[in-house]
Amino acid sequence: MVDINHVSPWKQRGSLHENSVMPGRQLKPDPMTSPLKQRSLKVLQIIPSISAVYGGPSQMIRGFSHALARQGAEVTILTTDSNGDNGQAPLDVPLHYPVKQDGYTIRYFRCAPFRRYKFSLGLLSWLYCHADEFDIAHIHALFSPVSSLSATIARYCKLPYILRPLGTLDPADIQKKRYLKYLYAAVLERPNIAGAASLHFTSPQENEVSDKFGTRTPSVVIPLGVTEPKRLPNPNAVISEFSSSRYSKSLPSSIAPVLPLKIPIPTHEDIPVILFMSRIDPKKGLDLLIPALENLVANGQIFHFVLAGANPQDPAYEKSVCDRIQFSPISSCTTITGFVQGQQKQALLQRADLFVLPSYYENFGISVAEAMVTGTPVLISDQVHIHPNVQEADAGWICSCNEGDLTMKLLKALQDPNERHQRGVNAQSCALEKYSWSTIAQQTLNMYHTILEAEGFSHKAPKVI
C-alpha cells in the first residue's frame, strides 16, 4: 500500500532553481470536501517511447493509463514515435493528433533531431503551450532528454510533477558513463528531482538504494500492475503452431539462420518447461542461467528451456547469447522464440512450469508479475526488487546472483511438481492482491490529490477560448 505520509513535506515551485523544503504541517485532503474530488483530474503521463522494443517500462504505461481512466481521470500520454536506436523505422502512428485508446488519449510526436537520445522539439513545444490545461504530470524515466526537459518545462509552468526513475537512480546504473551522468545530473536531473512533488518508486528496495543527488525530495512506493489474463483454452495448439517453424520470424535475420530451433516445445506435461521471458540484456543474469542449466543436464535432469525475448537495442549481445546456446549441451532441449506477444506470450506463460529471472538488478520486474498472475511459480534473484513479496507469499524460489545457488534452486523446483503447483497458486493470489491495476490506480489518484491539496492547486479554472 502507498504511504501518503511519504509525500510530505511539500515544496513551493515556480522557479527553475532548487526549492527549499516547507517547514509546514502535514496536509491531507478531506475526500468529502476537496474540490478536486468533485471533478476529473487532468493527468499527463510523459514517457520517451511506448514502443514494445523498449520492454516492460514502456508498455506498462498503457495499463496504468487505462486503470486511471477507469477511476475517472482524464489521462493524456505524451510520447515520441521512437521505435529503437539501431536504425529501426519509427512507429507508424499519427503525429501531433490525439489518438483515443481504452479511455485515454495518446499524442505522438516525431523523435527528432536526436533520435537515439529521445529528443522531441514538437513534444516539448506542445507541453509548454498546454501545461496549464492539466492538473499534474507523471514523468517516466530520468536521464532522457524528453523526460528531463519536460520536468524543466513543468516546473517553469508551475505544473506539479512526479518523477518515476525506472531504476536510473540505482548507484550501479549511475556508474555506467558515470562522469557524463553526473554532469547531466548537475545541469538537469538534480534540479528536476529537487523540484518534483514526489519521486515514484515501484518497490521499497528501489527507494532505499536510489541516489537522489543530495535532495530531500519526498518519495512514494507504488508497485506496477498486471491484468489477469484471459486463459487460452488450448495453449498447446498455439505453441505447436509457432514453435514448429525453423526459426522465429521475430528474430533478426543475422541471428535466426544459425539458431538450433528445430526442437519443438513439448506439450506433454511430463517434461517441465523453464521459461525466461524478458529483454536479452547483460543485467538479466543469462550468464548465470545458461551455466546453471548446463549443470542440470550434467546431473541428468530432464527439462525444456524456452528463451523468449530479444534486444533490438543490442543485437550483438543477443547474438552472443544465441551462439552460446547453439554450442552448449542445452541446445538439444532449448527453443529460442524471439520476441513474443499476444496469444503466443500467454500460451508460453500457461505452459511454463517455472518462470526464471536471475537478474542482477530489477527495480520491479513486470515480467515476473505477469508470470505470477498467470499462476506460474517463479525463481528470481534477490536483486529483483519484488522478491520480498514472492518470499512472503511462498510464490516461488529466491536465489542469490551466483551459479551454484541458482543451480540448487532450479533442481529443488524441478524435482517437486506438487510444490510447483502450490507455489503457482500462491503466486496468482499474491499478484491479484498486490498488483491489481484498480488498486494501484486508486493509490496513485490519492497521491495526486494529496499533492495538489498540499500545494494549493485545489482548482484550475477552465480556459476561456
N, C-alpha and C positions, 0 to 999 in steps of 0.2 A: 504494500500500500504506500501511496505517496504521503510523505510527512510534510504538511503545509508549513510547519514551523521552520522548515529548511529555507523557505523563500523570504526570510526576513533577517536583518533589516533591509529596507529598500533604499534605493538611491535616487537622487534627483538627476534629471537629464536635460538635454537641450544644448549641450556643449560638446565639442569634439575632444575636449580634454578629459582626463580621468576624473571621475566623480568621487566625491567623498561619501562615506557611509553616514546615513542619517542616524542620529542617536535616539530617534523617537521610539514610540511604543509599538508593540505587535498589533498589526491590524488584520482583522478577519471580517470579511463581508457577511452580513446577515442575509441568507438566501431569501428571506421573506420581504426584505425592504430594499435590497440592492437594485438600482435602476437597470444595471446590466443584466440582471436575471429576468427582466421583463421583455427583453428583445434578443434577437440572434446576434451572437458575436461575429464580427467580420475578421476572419483569420487568414493571414498569409503564411503559406508554407514555402520556403525558399530553399532550393537544392540544386547543385550544379547540373545534375542529369538524373533522369529516371529510366535510362536505358538498362535493359537486362544484363548487358555486358559488364556493368559495374557491380553486380551482385546484389545481395540482400538489402544493404542500406538504401540503395536507390529504389528498390522495389517496394519496400515496406511503406513508403510514403503514400502509396495508393490505398492500402488497407487502413492506414492511420487517418487519412483524409475522409475516406468513406465512413469510418466509425464516428468521427467528429461531426460529419454532416448528418448522420442519423440521430445524433444527440441535439440537433438544431442549429449548429454553427454554419455560417456561410464561409466556405473554405475555397481559397484560390491558391493553386500551386504555380509558382514562378520557376521556370527551369529552362534549360537550353536543349538544342537538338543534338547535342554531343552523343556519339554512339561508339566511342572507342578512340584510342590515342595512337593507333598504328595504321593510319590510312583508311580506316573504315568509312563508308559513306555515312553522312548524318542521318538521323531519323527522318523518315518520310512523314512529316506532320505539318499541319498548317501553322504558319508563323504569325505571331502578334495577335491572332484572333482567339477569343475564348472557346475552349473545347469542353463541352459538358460531358461528364462521365460519372456515373454512380453517385449522383447527388452533389458533386463538387465540380470545380472548374480548373482546367489547366491552361496556362498561357506559355507557349513555347517561343523561344527567341533564338536567333542564329548565334551559334557559338563562334565568335569572331572578334578581333582578328587573330587571337592566340588560342587556337583550338585545343592544343594539348594542355593548356593551363586553365581551361574553363573560364574564359572571359567572354562577356557579352555586353557590349555597349547598349544594345537595344533593351535588354532586361534592366540594366541599371538606370537608364533614362526613364523607362516606364515606372519603375519604383519611385524615383524622385518625383515624378509628376502625380502619382496616385497614392502615395503613402498616407495622405490624410483621409483616405476613404476607408481605412482599416483600423481596427482596434489594437491589434497585436501581430507581431511577426515571429514565426518559429523558424530559425535558420539552421540548416543541417550541414555539417562539415566545416572544419576550420582549415586554414592554410590552402584555401582555394579562392582565387580572385573574385568569383561571383559571390561567394558567401561573405568573404571579408569586406568587400566594398558594399555589399547590401547592408551589413551591420553598420558600417560607417554612415551610409545614407539614412538608415532608420534613425540613428542617433541624432543626426543633424535635423531630421524632420520631426523629432520628438515622438517617434513611434516606438513604444516599448517592444523589446525583442528578447527572445530566449535563444541561447546557442546550444545545439547538440553536437558535441565534438566528434562523435563517431570513432572514438579511440585515438584521435590525433594528439591528445594531450598525454598519452602514456609516455613515460620517460624513454622506454625502449624505442618507440616510434619517433620521438623527437630526435634521438641520436642519429637517425638516418638524415643525412645532409644537415647536421645539427647547426653548423655555422650559418648556413642560409636561413634555416628556420628561426634561429634566434634573432637574426636581423629582421626577418619578416615579422616576427612577433613584436619586436620593439616598435616597428613602424605601424603595424596594423592590429595584430591579434591581441596584444596586451591592452590597448585602449578599448578594443571591442569587448573583451572579457570584462574589463572594469566597468564598462557602460551597460552591460547586459542586466536585465531584470533578474535573470537566473541562468545557471548552466543546467542543462538537462542530461543526466547520465542514465544509463539503462540498467546499471547494477551497482550495488554498494561498493564492490571491489573497484570498478572503474572510477567511481567518485574518490575513493581513498588514494589511488595511485596517481591520479592526474596532476600534472604540473600546471598550476594556474598563474604562473609567472608573477607571483607575489601579490596578486589581487585578493581582495576579500569578498569576491562575488559569491552570493549565496548559491546553493545548488539544490536540486531536487532529483530524486531517483524514481523514475517511472519506467518499467520494462517495455519492451516491444510486444506486439500482439500477434496472434495467429488466428486464422479462421478454421473452425472444424470442417474438414473436407467432406465432400460427398463421396462415400466409398464406392469404388468401382465394383460391379457385381462379378466381373471376371478379369482380374488384373493380369492373370497369366496369359490371356489371349492378347492383351496389349503388349506384354513383354515379349511374347513369341514373335509378334509382328515386327517390332523394331530391333530385336537382338539377333534376328536370323540373317540380316544383311551382312555383307563382307566388312563394312565399316560404316560408322555413323556419318550421316550427311552433315552433322553439325561440327565435325572436326575440320581443322584447317587442312587444305589439300596437301600441304607439305608434310603433314603428320599421318593422315589417315592411311595411305597405302602401306605403311610399314608396321601397322599395328596387328597384334595377334587377336583379332576379333571374331574368328570363326567359332569360338566357343560360345554356344547359346547359354543364356541364363537359365539354370534349372528351374522347372516349375513344380517339381515334386518336393514335398516338404521334408524328406529325409536328408537333404543336403542343405545345411544352413547357409544363408546368404548374408554376407557382411557388406554393408553399403557405406561408401564415402560419397557424399553429395555436397560439394562445395566448390568454391573457386580453387583452381590448382595454383597454389601460391606457396612460396617457401615457408610462410608462417603457419601453414596448416598442418605441419608435422608429418608430411608424407615421407620424409627422410627417416622417421621413426616407424611409421606404419608398414612400409614395404619390407624392411628387415624383420619386423615382428611377424608379419605374415609368412615370410620365408622360414622363420623358426617354427611356425605351426606345421608347415609342410614337412620339415625335417623331423618333426615329432609324430608324423603320421596322421595329423588331424585332417579330417575331410571338411571342406567348406568351399564356397564360391565367393569370389571378391568382385564387386562392381564398383568401378571408378567412374562416377558421374560428375562431370564438371569440365570447365575449360578456363582459359585465361587469354582472351584476345589482347590484353594489355602486355603480356609477357609470353609470347608464343615459344620463345627459346626455352624457357623453363618448362613449359608444358611438354615440349618435345623431349626434353631430357628425362622427365618422369616416364613418359611413354617408352622411351628407349630402355630405361632401366627395367621396366616391367617385361619388355619383349625378351630380354636376355636373362630373366630371373626364373627360378623354379616355380614361381606362382603364375607364369604365363599361361600354363595349361588349365588354370582354374580362375581366370580373370576375364572379365568383359569390360571394355572401355567404351562408354556410350557417347562421350562428349557432353555438351550442354543439353539438358532435358527440361521440359516444362509441360504444363497441362496434364493430360492423361498419362503420358509417359512417366512424368515425375511422380504422380500419385500411385501409379502401378508399382513403381520401384519401392516407394515407401511402404506400401502394403505388403509387398513380397518380402521385404528385408526382415531377417530375424534379429539383426543387430545393426544399429547405426553407429559409426565410429568417426570421431573428430578429435585427434590428439594435438590440437593447436598449441603453439607457443604463446599466442595471445588472441583473445576474442573479447571485445567489450560487452558482448551479449551472446550471440550465437543463434541467429534466427533459424538456420537450418536445423539446429538441434531441437528447437521448439516445434518446428514443423514435423519432425520425426515423432516427437513425443505426442503431439495431438493426434497423430495417426494411430498411435498405440504401439509404436516400435520402441523397445528399450534402447538406451544409448550408452556408449562408452566414450567418455570425453576426458580430456586432461583437466588438471586443477587450474589451468590458466584460461579455461573457458568460463567466463565470469558468472554464468548461471549454474555452475556446478554445485553451489550450496543448496539450491532448490532441488536438484536431481538427487543429491545425497539425502536430504531431509525426507523426500518422498519415496526413497528407495526405488527410484525410477530407472536405475541403470548402474554403471560402474564408473569410478573415478580413478584415473591413473596419474602418475607424475610424468613429466616430459623426459622419459628415458625408455629405451628399447626393452629392457628387461621387465620393467613393471607393466608396460603395455602388453608384452607377450603373455605374462601371467594372467592379466585381467581378461585378455581375449580367450585364453584357454578356459578360464573359470566360466565365462559367459557361454562359450560354445558347448561345454560338457553338461550343461543342465538346462534342457529345453523347458521344463516346468518353471524354473526360476526366471528364465527369459520371458515366458508368457506373463507371469505375475508382475514382473517389473514393467512390462509393456502396458498392462492395465493401470499400474500406478502412474506411469508416465503420462498417459492420456488424462487421467483425473487431475494430475498436477497442472498440466498445460491448460486445461479448460478452466481451472480455478484461478491460476495466476496470470495467464497470458490471453485472457479474453479481451477482444478489441473493445467491446462495450464498456467493460470496467476501466480499461486504460483510457478510453476517450473521456469518461466521466472524471477520472483523476486529473486528466490534462485540462479539461474545462474548469475544474475547481481551481487549478493553479492559475489559469488565465484570469479568472475573476478576482482571485486574491491579489494578483499583481496589479491589476487595473484599479481595484478599490484602494489599495495601499498607496498607489502613485497618484490618485486623484483623478484618474481618467474614467470617471463614473458614467459619462455620457458624451458622445460626439454628435453634434448637431448635423443633420443631413446637409450635403452640399446644395447650394442654391444654383440651379443651372440657369 
